[in-house]
Amino acid sequence: MKKKEIERLLEQLAQAQREKVLKCGQQFIPRLTSDDVLQPNDYPELEFNPPFRYEEGVLEGILTARAALFAYLAKE
């Protein structure tokens, strides 16, 4: 797999998970926006919500893996 293909794949994974996090949050706060999801601690309904926090954690894992891979590839 080429570097650009890997970048595109990881961005697709991250975007799909961002959408999943937003939809999960909107189950508890229907008016929630993608910007609101960046600060879930502003919403007690999300701050202490295990399903939301799980999906948010999956997104953070994807973003961390992406950053690590990009750092590794930059060394080559």
VENZITA-V893351 format. One record per residue. N is the residue number from 0. SS is DSSP state (a for helix, b for strand, c for the rest). Layout:
N/SS + N/SS
This chain:
0/c + 1/c + 2/a + 3/a + 4/a + 5/a + 6/a + 7/a + 8/a + 9/a + 10/a + 11/a + 12/a + 13/a + 14/a + 15/a + 16/a + 17/a + 18/a + 19/a + 20/a + 21/a + 22/a + 23/a + 24/a + 25/a + 26/a + 27/a + 28/c + 29/c + 30/c + 31/c + 32/c + 33/c + 34/c + 35/a + 36/a + 37/a + 38/a + 39/a + 40/a + 41/a + 42/c + 43/a + 44/a + 45/a + 46/a + 47/c + 48/c + 49/a + 50/a + 51/a + 52/a + 53/a + 54/a + 55/a + 56/a + 57/a + 58/a + 59/a + 60/a + 61/a + 62/a + 63/a + 64/a + 65/a + 66/a + 67/a + 68/a + 69/a + 70/a + 71/a + 72/a + 73/a + 74/a + 75/c
